[in-house]
Amino acid sequence: MKKLLIPILLIIMLCSCSNNPKQKTAGIPNKAWWKEGVIYQIYPRSFKDSDGDGVGDLKGIIEELDYIKSLGVTMLWLNPIYASPNDDNGYDISDYRAIMKEFGTMEDFDLLLKEMHQRDLKFVMDVVVNHSSDEHEWFKQSRSSRDNPYRDYYHWWPAEKGKPNYRWSFFDEKGEAWKYDSITDAYYLHYFSQKQPDLNWENPKVRQEVYDIMKFWADKGVDGFRLDAFQFASKDTTFPALPEGYQKNIIKYYGMGPNLHSYLREMYDEVLSKYEVFAVSEGAGSTLEDAHALVDEDRKELQMAYHFESVDMVNSLEGYTLPQFKQVFTKWDTSFAEKGWISIFLSNHDAARIVSRFGNDSPEFREASAKMLNTFLLSMRGTPYIYYGDEIGMTNINFDSISQYKDIAAINGYKKALSDREDMDLFMKKLNFLSRDNGRTPMQWNPSIHAGFTTGIPWLPVNDNYKDINVANEQNNPNSILNHFKNMVKIRKENDLLIYGAYQMLDAENKDIYAFTRTLDNKKMLVLLNFTDHDSSIKLSENENIESILINNYTDFTNENGDVNLKPYQAVICELKY
Ligand code: TEU
């Protein structure tokens, strides 16, 4: 138990604990362990199955903790592991104090946490409280009658008031977020699926329930919270009409509701300030100001946020241009140069694989581009989030037929596209490239059947390329993506400069190469990344005088008096004379 009960202890903590956002250390302001770490994200359903039912589980993760530790990462974020009917793979929670049957038991969880802490690995818990499952006891009560004490735990619109104003839903097959419920002749709100009714955050009882749940897990010893879809929690409960087509700009209309900041401040006072934990918000509003207001230390709300601008940039088949990509990352870095902290990520369980999406998954370039992307993630300012499998360059599975998909977003999106008479060839092409199932296929451990993920039938097929792309092969090859990744994590951890150092982009217009420097005290590094499948060059200025090379995904490096030539997807970090 980490609760700080004795005031004197609290004072000592405030003075000495690196968790304290206000702490200043010589040269580096506001140091914190969660800024210095590297997060490894596990989709538990797909990581390792210990009992042969085809679904990954907690015991499977325990079996692989030494592997995880060997990566050098310092924190694990697990997607939801609570009891759930799995309409949205655990993002629909029916009991916030129980473990999902398929994943194991509370004893398994306690053991996992203990084994992690013994290895000095921190645990980040997913907290899904914008909505619950419709099978949660609260909702069962709430829908049972209009005067049930739990009625106001959710958003209800009595039918006698007429149809409520249109609300768009992320996962609904008709795109409708209001669902009529005949039991009480009223509509309930669900921004996600019909089985994910939105909780009513304007009700103080709901907020207390959530803080109690967070305390339950913090008392067990979890070290961080990832707040799912939290920017949507506070709502204008008059539900006014919104402009036509508002869903194209959904965060602006659904995000950062009227009381969000006061709820976050309340959460900070009730929970976060009482434990050695940090919290990260999924989503950061629709402007830089919104993001700042969430994470500026002085406001005492959250410690970190992640924005979607970089991953949303590739949400089409046209892809992205490198100057756009650089501009987005530079804008966010510049805005957080003095205050606040963000996450750096290119993939997660809601996205396709990075090497397929941002790199090149052809046999010729997969390895180089995966190493290049990992170099990028681990050399930027912000806490890096690495999604399982990206350390070995796993690729998209690219399903062809809708019957192969398991994700509710894909299945209901397909139904909606059909009824909207969309161009279904185009829809399927997009799904094939961008679907969330691409990023959810089982971890590829070795060349044995089902890639060593399970002895049963995997819930989602293993990618056919597992005989080539797997952990065992990667471990045996000194030049593998995996060994490059480990090396890169080590370099980051050994260099405060890569964590805290100032970032500056070079040559913004260069269409092929992303070049930037990181500077701290009297040290400076240059990061050079070729994002293309051809050779490309960049001219360095007199200020960028290369002293030594720290890491390179090729054996050679061509630099003639500042005229640098990079091979396809070459990634190099150099120390500069300063
Ligand atoms: O995702 C939420 C989500 O999809 C939006 O918050 C986000 O704004 C959008 O992706 C921006 O482009 C979370 C989980 O990550 C996801 O897996 C769940 O399905 C969803 O919440 C519902 O809990």
Residues whose N, C-alpha, C, O or C-beta is under 5 A from the ligand:
A	BS01	TEU	D88 Y91 F192 D228 A229 F308 D350
